[in-house]
Every structure is written in C-alpha cells, then in structure tokens.
C-alpha cells in the first residue's frame, strides 16, 4: 500500500476541478477538470484506485448537495464534505480560481483540517427538503397577504379589528366593494392565491404529522414534543436536520452550530460581546426562536401538552417540566432587567437548544442522578 492520495474537488454544475496530493507532498500529483457526470467521476477514481493507494476525497458543501458524496462512498472511496464558512482564506490572497480552490481543499485533507458537515442519509434529506418547501410556501403566503393588505390600504380600506387574517377579517374582506373593476379583479387574484397557499400549508402540515408518526421518527419526535413550544414541525426538523446529536460534544457546541451564541471581539483585558453570530443552520434557529415565545410566562401544563406527553417516560416529562420552569424564569428575569422581548426570547432559544441537546443525547438529570 502506497501513501494516501488526498483529492480536493471544486464542484460546479457542469465541471469538477480536481487536485490530487500524494502523502505530504506540496506539489499536486494530478490536476484535472472533469465533466460533472457519474461516468466521468467513476472512471477517474477507478484510475486512482489502480495506483494501490488509499484515497480520501472532499469538497465544499454547496448547491450540488450530496450526490457526489454518495456516489464515491458507493465506490468505496472515503469522502467528506467541508463547511465552506470554516475554511480560512489568507488576507493577502487576491487570486481565486477553481484550480486553486481544489488545491486548498486537498491540502486541508492532507493535514486533517477543516470542519466537516454532517451528511444526512437519503431518507432524512428527502424529509428535510419537504420541510424547507413548507417554509417556502409559508413565506409565499406571507408575501401575498402583505400585497393584498397594502393594496387595500392604498385604496382606503383599513381593517379596524385587532388581528388580520382571522375569520372576522375574512368576513370583512367579503363585504368590500370597489368603484373600479380592475381593483376588484386584483383583489380576487390575491385572495384566490392566498386561499390556495393556505390549503397547501394545511395539506403539508398533515403530511408532516404523518411522517413524524411513522416508525422511523416516532421515538425522537415524541421526546421532543414533550417540550413546550415544540410540536411536529419543529421536532421533525430537528431530527432530520441534525441527525446524530452526539456529533456535538457539548450543548455549547450545539448552540454555536445554530448561531445562537453571542459574537465576540475581545483583545487584551477588554471583552466585547455582540449580537448572536447567526452562523450555521438558520432554518432551525428560526424555528427555535418561534418556539421560545411560548416561555414568555409560566403557567401550568395545558391539556394539549399533557396529551403530547402521553406514553413518554417519567424522566423525560420531568426534564421537560424543569426546562419549562427554568426558561420561563429566564425570560422574566431578562425582561425585569430591561432587556427587549426580542433579546430575551433569543436568550431563551439558546438555552432551549441546550435542553434539546441534553434530551437527545440522554443527558437527563433527575434528582441529581443521570437517567
């Protein structure tokens, strides 16, 4: 067996720029541009395998997803996906080409540097795509509602109720009359689109519940739903986006992955903390912030939450109750200190993520003992 071949790949839709370093040599053994298709990739790596060396390949996470990763793994090639935001760039490096990027990736593999991205299996990735599509539909619904509301305001129609898009608001929309036919037709176009999107969200929510109740996800989703503010959507998103929670050694690492830790710029004796970093998984961060609004006050367990906890172990329920009390106290304490509700709920979301990590890795403490 010869020394290891480190293969850095700069992946694009039509091409893959490849740089191969052997052992710890600094100059590239092979530099080549491949057509990004299964046949070209398979032939190239079959040629490398004939050299008799172990092969480690890697590329940056990008819009091309994990198809290349799965293809190489199926060929018996060890492959990793690197986080692009964690790859250091020299401040004086003003030249960027695909070939240089491939060399950089090969050198990172050569020295064991770079932060790896957790690659989901095909099933989890499919569910993740569905959940993100649901978020896109909700975003489209919000934009269409805003367009209709702004249109009505421009024409002097202002709803006097406390909240928009309720049954009462819908009845009010039905009573509106317009002097110009094109305005009425425009309103009907927006209302029709809004109705379609609302129906689509309902159908997707029902499908998400069906997936979450399936054999594959029932146990982890059931545990997460014991937490206040965490129901099917957030629980399933956590499971499929994270995969194995044990890849985070501590709760702090999980918080940092979600971008919920404060940014910092300290030097010497001065320590400056800023807003949260907002790095990592923004989809989960938004969901957890939304969930954390449920901790604005402490109140007894609702009938709905009690039903969600049916069939769960006593240790999990006690852990969720402890989280509920602690997070509600945290929100109130920060509010009394004069912090805005947005700052307080973000801090609660950070601590909620710590409770979620503990629940999923089995770090549940009951009466001072690990359960």
N, C-alpha and C positions, 0 to 999 in steps of 0.2 A: 504494500500500500504506500503510495507516494504522499506528499504533503497535501493539505486541504486546498481546494480551489474555492475562492470566495467570489461569487458572481453578483455584482451590483447591476440592477436593471432600472433604467429610467423609462417608465411605461407611458405610452400615449395611445390614442385610439387606433392609429394606423401602424405605428412602429414601436419597437423596443430597442433602446440603445443599451448595449451590454458591455461591461468591463469585467475582465477576469483577472484576479490577482492570485498568484500561487504562493502558498505558505505566508512568509512575512516579507516577500519581495516588494519593493516600492513601485517598480515599473509594471505596467499591465502586460499580462501574458497574451491576452486576446482583447481586442476592441472591435466591436462589430455592431451593425444595425440590422435587426431582424424585422420581418413583417409580423405584425401582431395578429397571428392566427395560430391555431393549435398545431398544425402540421409543422410550421417553421420552428416553433418553440420546442416541440418534441424532438425534431431532428437535431437541433443544436445541442440539447442536453444529452441526447444519446451519444453524440460525438464526444462530449466531455466525459461521459461515464466510461468510454473506451480507454481513456487515459489511466484508469485504475485508481484515481484519487477520490477521496471523499469530497462531496460538493455541498456548500452552503450558499443558498441564493437569497436575495432580499430585494425588496422595492418599497417605495414610499406608499403609504395609504393615499388613495386618490379616487377619482370618479370611476375608474375602471374596476373597482371593487375587489373581490377575492377569487375571481375565476382563475387567474393565473396561479395564485397560491394553491388552489385545489388541484389544478392540472399537474403542477410539479410534485405535490405530495402523492398524487396517484402514480407518478413515475418513480417514486422512491427517492425524490430529491428533497432534502431538508430546506424548507423555505420559511422566511419570516417577513412580516410586514412592519415597517418602521413608521413611527409617528413623525410627520414632517415638521411639526411645530417644535420638536425637541432636537432637531439636527442643527448644530451650531454652524454658523457661517462667519468666516473671518471678516472683520470690518473693512479691511482693505481689498477684499476680493470683489472686483467690479466686473468680472467676466463670468457669464453664466451660459453654459451650453449643455445640451443633453449629454454629450460625452463626458464632460467634466462632472456632471451630476452623477453619472453612473460610476465614475471613479471614486467619488466621495462615498457613495453607498458601499462600494466594495471595500474601501478602507475601514469604514465603520464595522463591517462584518469581520474584517481581518483582526481588528483589535477588540471585538466584543462590545463595542459602544452602541449607543442609540437605544431609544426606548421602544419596546415592542407594542404593537397594537393587538388587543385580543381579537382573534378571528372567530366569528360565530360559525356554527355548523349551518348547513343549507336550510334546515327547518327553522332555526331561530332567525336567520337572516330574512326568510320569507315573511315571518310574522312581524319582524321589525319594520320591513318595508310597508306592510299593511297599516301598522300603527302610525307611521310617518305620513302615509297617504291620508289617513283620517285627520291628522293635524293640518294637512294642506287643505282638505275640504272645509274644516272649521275656519281656516284663515280666509278662504274664498267667501264663506258665509258672512264673516265679519265685514269684509270689504263691501260686499253687495248691500248689506244692511246700512253701512255708513253712506254709500252712494245714494240710496233711496232717502235716507233721513236728510242728507244735505240738499237733495233736490227739493224735498218738501219745504225745508226752511227757506230756500231761495224764493219759493213761491208763496211764502207767508203762512204756511201750515205748520204750527208748532204744537206738539202734544203736551197737554198740561198735567198728565199723570206722573206718578213718581218714577216709573221704570218703563223703558221701551221694550218691545218685543215680548210682551205678555199677552194674555187673552184679551184684556181690556184695550191694549194698544192695537191689536189686530182688528177688533170691532171698530175702533176709531178710524183705522185706515179704510175700512169698508164703507164708511159714511162720507168720505171726501168726494167733492165734486169740483171739476176743473172747467175753466172757461175755454181753454184751448184743447182740442182733441189730441194733438201730438203729446202734450204733457200727460194726459190721462193714459195714452198708449205707452209712454215711457215708464210711468208708474207700474202699469200692468206687467211690463217686461221685467222690471226689477222684482216685483212681488212673485212672479212666476219662477224666476231663478232662485229666489230665496226659499220658496216652497220646495223646489227640487233638492236644494242643498240640505235643508232641514230633514227631509225624508232620507236622504243619503246618509246623514250622520246617524239617524236612528237605526238604519239597517246595519251600518258598520259597527255601532255600539253593541247591537245584538250579536253580531258575528264575533266581536272581540270577547264577549262573555262566553260564547260557545267554545272558542279556542281556549280561554283561560280555565274553563271547567273540564277540559279534556284531560286524559290520563297523564300527558306529558308535563303539564304545567299546574295541575290541581294543587299539589302539595305546597310548592313555594308561593304560589299566588294566595293560597288560603292563609298562610302565615302572615304575609304582608298585609292582607286585608284586615287583620286584627288591629292595625294601627289606625287611629283616627285620621281621616282625610285621604286614606289610601284605599281606592276601590279597584275594580277590574282593570281599568285603563292604565293607571299608574303602576299597579303591581305587575301586570304583564309586561309593560315597557321596561321596568327594572330587570325582570328576569331575562328577557331576550337581548337587551342592550348590554348587560353586564356579563351574563353567562356565569362563570365561576367567580363568585365574590372573594374566594380565597386568594386570587391573584393580587389582592391588596392586603399587605401585611398588617396594616393598622387602619383604624377608622379615619385617621387624619389623611392617609393616602387616598382613601375613597373620596373624602371631602375635596381634596385637591383635584382629583380626576373630574369632579363635577364642576370645578371652577367656583366653589363656594367659600374658599379661604381668602382672607384679605391679601391684597397685593402689598409689597413691602419694598421700601427703598431706604436702607439704613447704611450708615457709614460712621465709623468711629464710635463715639458714645451716643450718637443720635440714632433713634429708631423711629421710622416713619411708616405708618400703616395707612393704606389707601382703600379704595373700593375693592370688591371681590374681583378675582382675576378673570372670571368668565371664560376660562380655558376649558378644554375637554368637551364633554357631552352636553351641549346646550339644550337638547330635547329633554333629557332627564332633569336638568336644572330648572327648566320652566315648570315641569310637572310637579317637582317637589316644592317650589315656591307657592304654586297654587294650592297644594295640599296643606301647606303650613298656615294658610289663612284660617284653617279650622281650629287653630290653637290660640285665637285671639282672647278667648276666655275659657275658664274651666267650668264645666258643667257635667252632670252625671252621664253615664253611658246611655246613648239613645237606644231605642228598640231596634233600629236598623243596624247599628253597630253590634249590638248584642247578638243579632241573628247572624251577622257575618262571622262571629267568633264561635258559632256552634261547631262542635266536633274538634276544636283545637285543644291542645294540651293546656293544663292549668299554668305551667311555666310560661308558655307563650303569652297567655292572656295577662298574667301578672306583669310580664315585661312590657306589654303594650300599655297597661294602665300606668306603670311607672313613667313611661315615655310621655303619656298624655299629661300627667301632673307636672312633670318637670318642664315640658315645653310651654305649657300654659303659664307657669310661673315665670319662665324666661321672658316671654312676650310682655307680661305685665311689668316685670322689673325694668325692662328696657324702655317701655312706654313711660313709666314714672320718672325715669332719668331724663326724659325729654327727647328721646330718640323718635324719629318719624316711624309711622307704621310700616313703611317700606323697608327701612333699615332693620326694624325689629323682626319682621317676617323673614327677611333674608338670613338673619342670625338663627332664627328658629329652624329654617330649612337646612342650614349647615348642621345643626345638632340632630335634626331628624334623620339626616343621611347617616350619621354615626349610629343611631339606634337601628336603622335598616341594616347597616353592615353587621352589627352585632347579632341581629336576629338571623341573618342568612349564613353566618359562619358558625353559629352555635355559641356565641359568647353571651349567653343569657345568665344573669346572676340573680338568684333568688335567695333572700335571707343570707347574703354573704357567701353563698356557695354557687359554683358553676353548675348549671343544669345541663 
